Amino acid sequence: MSDNNGSSPGWIDEHLNGVRYGLEATVIAEQSSPYQRVTIIDSLAYGKGLLLDGCWMTAERQERHYHEAIVHPALCGAASIERVLIVGGGDGGTARECLRHPGVQQLDLVEIDGLVVELCQQHLPSIGGSAWSDPRLRLTVGDGIAWVAAAAEASYDVVIVDGSDPAGPAEGLFNRSFFEHCRRILRPGGIFVTQSESPEAFRQVHIDIVRLLRQVFGHADPMYGWVPMYPSGWWSWTFAAVDAPRYHRPDPVRAATVSAGCEIWSPRWQRGGFEAVPASIERQLASPEFNIAEQG
């Protein structure tokens, strides 16, 4: 990432595999936690945003592309949504979208890095919105992997993994042991979802996540959308369930409750996202070979 701590905008870039993904912006806060470097920027195009270790995470005028997509297919498809768990998600956007559903009675948000929460509450308050003051939200600064391992069997209706790329503090969120614990703590009729990377910039990681989730849960499908500030702009979220692919069938009452306030998500958009599987990825998903996601 470019060093730009001055008052005038400059280019701030994420570098990945010989490509730069950048915004013209000013760094307004930057601190290092025990886990990572946390940077808050103010960009000309997308407003204020967050980077972790120089990688784009979210921005005020981009976040709905991501947060609406990861939340509503799960919360509109699960049999019940009384208890929801978010692992990661320290910017508050996923929690905000979950709490738009009145059926949610308790939302546990477990974020490993308290500095992310602190800086996002201070500089990006619109992303978390009213979630931070909602009495249904229980924020824990701690290890989400340990939380899932210790949680009681069948204790959540929906489990959402809103982590960064599979490196550093998020590395353990992408392996069989963690996914099996997530399955264990789901109630009957529950849904699991994780962000599953760019099918272009992280092709093999994406393929491995989907195939492994199909092995662990029985039903798992990627949904494709776009987050223009992310590497390649093309992103995915993979939904999984044990009993049936119920994430394909949004409850019309729940959908009507939230869709009018959405910028991106709707039942129609969701159908298109699940159908938009490129032919080459469809062929790869049928292959039995695994790479990194099988480890752990």
Backbone hydrogen bonds, N-H to C=O, Kabsch-Sander energy under -0.5 kcal/mol:
donor,donor_aa,acceptor,acceptor_aa,energy
4,N,2,S,-0.8
10,G,25,A,-2.6
12,I,23,L,-2.8
14,E,21,Y,-2.3
16,L,19,V,-2.7
19,V,16,L,-1.3
21,Y,14,E,-2.6
22,G,20,R,-0.5
23,L,12,I,-2.2
25,A,10,G,-3.3
25,A,23,L,-0.7
26,T,42,D,-1.9
27,V,4,N,-2.0
28,I,40,I,-2.5
29,A,40,I,-1.6
31,Q,38,V,-2.3
33,S,36,Q,-2.9
38,V,31,Q,-3.3
38,V,36,Q,-0.6
39,T,37,R,-0.5
39,T,51,L,-2.6
40,I,29,A,-3.1
41,I,49,G,-2.2
42,D,26,T,-2.5
43,S,47,G,-2.2
44,L,24,E,-2.2
47,G,43,S,-0.8
49,G,41,I,-2.4
50,L,58,T,-2.8
51,L,39,T,-2.4
52,L,55,C,-2.2
53,D,37,R,-3.0
55,C,52,L,-1.6
57,M,50,L,-2.8
58,T,50,L,-1.3
60,E,48,K,-2.6
61,R,46,Y,-2.3
62,Q,59,A,-2.0
63,E,59,A,-2.3
65,H,62,Q,-1.4
66,Y,62,Q,-0.6
66,Y,63,E,-0.7
67,H,63,E,-2.9
68,E,64,R,-1.4
69,A,64,R,-0.5
70,I,66,Y,-2.0
71,V,67,H,-1.3
72,H,68,E,-1.7
74,A,71,V,-0.7
75,L,71,V,-2.5
76,C,72,H,-2.0
77,G,74,A,-0.6
78,A,74,A,-2.0
79,A,189,G,-2.6
84,V,106,Q,-2.4
85,L,158,V,-2.3
86,I,108,D,-3.1
87,V,160,I,-2.9
88,G,86,I,-0.6
88,G,110,V,-2.9
89,G,162,D,-1.9
92,G,89,G,-1.9
96,R,92,G,-2.3
97,E,93,G,-2.0
98,C,94,T,-2.2
99,L,95,A,-2.4
100,R,97,E,-0.9
101,H,98,C,-1.9
104,V,101,H,-1.7
105,Q,82,E,-2.0
105,Q,103,G,-0.5
106,Q,82,E,-2.4
107,L,136,R,-2.8
108,D,84,V,-2.6
109,L,107,L,-0.6
109,L,138,R,-2.4
110,V,86,I,-2.8
110,V,108,D,-0.5
111,E,109,L,-0.6
111,E,140,T,-2.0
114,G,112,I,-0.7
116,V,113,D,-0.8
117,V,113,D,-1.1
118,E,114,G,-2.5
119,L,115,L,-2.7
120,C,116,V,-2.2
121,Q,117,V,-2.7
122,Q,118,E,-1.7
123,H,119,L,-2.9
124,L,120,C,-2.1
127,I,124,L,-1.3
128,G,124,L,-0.9
129,G,125,P,-2.1
131,A,128,G,-2.1
132,W,129,G,-0.7
133,S,130,S,-0.9
134,D,130,S,-0.6
134,D,131,A,-1.2
137,L,134,D,-1.7
138,R,107,L,-3.1
139,L,137,L,-0.5
140,T,109,L,-3.0
142,G,111,E,-1.3
142,G,140,T,-0.9
144,G,142,G,-0.7
147,W,143,D,-2.1
148,V,144,G,-2.4
149,A,145,I,-2.0
150,A,146,A,-1.8
151,A,147,W,-1.3
154,A,184,R,-2.1
155,S,152,A,-0.8
155,S,185,I,-1.2
156,Y,185,I,-2.6
157,D,83,R,-2.7
158,V,83,R,-1.3
159,V,191,I,-2.0
160,I,85,L,-3.1
161,V,193,V,-2.9
162,D,87,V,-2.5
162,D,160,I,-0.8
163,G,161,V,-0.6
167,A,165,D,-3.0
170,A,167,A,-1.5
171,E,168,G,-1.7
173,L,170,A,-1.9
174,F,171,E,-1.2
176,R,295,Q,-0.7
179,F,175,N,-2.2
180,E,176,R,-2.7
181,H,177,S,-1.8
182,C,178,F,-2.1
183,R,179,F,-2.2
184,R,180,E,-2.2
185,I,181,H,-1.9
186,L,182,C,-0.5
186,L,183,R,-1.1
187,R,156,Y,-3.0
190,G,187,R,-2.0
191,I,157,D,-1.7
192,F,240,A,-2.8
193,V,159,V,-2.3
194,T,238,T,-1.9
195,Q,161,V,-1.7
196,S,236,S,-2.2
202,F,198,S,-2.2
203,R,200,E,-0.7
206,H,202,F,-2.6
207,I,203,R,-2.5
208,D,204,Q,-2.6
209,I,205,V,-2.3
210,V,206,H,-2.1
211,R,207,I,-2.4
212,L,208,D,-2.4
213,L,209,I,-2.4
214,R,210,V,-1.9
215,Q,211,R,-1.7
216,V,212,L,-2.4
217,F,213,L,-2.9
218,G,213,L,-0.6
218,G,214,R,-1.3
219,H,241,A,-1.3
221,D,239,F,-2.3
223,M,237,W,-2.9
224,Y,273,G,-2.2
225,G,235,W,-2.2
227,V,233,G,-1.9
230,Y,227,V,-2.7
233,G,230,Y,-1.5
235,W,225,G,-2.2
235,W,233,G,-0.5
237,W,223,M,-2.0
238,T,194,T,-2.7
239,F,221,D,-2.4
239,F,237,W,-0.5
240,A,192,F,-3.0
241,A,219,H,-2.1
246,R,244,A,-2.7
248,H,245,P,-1.9
249,R,246,R,-1.6
251,D,76,C,-3.6
255,A,251,D,-2.8
256,A,252,P,-2.1
257,T,253,V,-1.5
258,V,254,R,-1.3
259,S,255,A,-2.8
260,A,256,A,-0.6
261,G,258,V,-1.3
262,C,259,S,-1.7
270,Q,266,S,-2.8
271,R,267,P,-2.1
272,G,268,R,-1.9
273,G,269,W,-2.2
274,F,270,Q,-2.1
275,E,271,R,-1.6
276,A,272,G,-1.2
277,V,275,E,-1.7
282,E,278,P,-2.4
283,R,279,A,-2.1
284,Q,280,S,-2.1
285,L,281,I,-2.7
286,A,282,E,-0.7
286,A,283,R,-0.7
287,S,284,Q,-1.7
294,E,291,N,-1.2
295,Q,292,I,-1.5
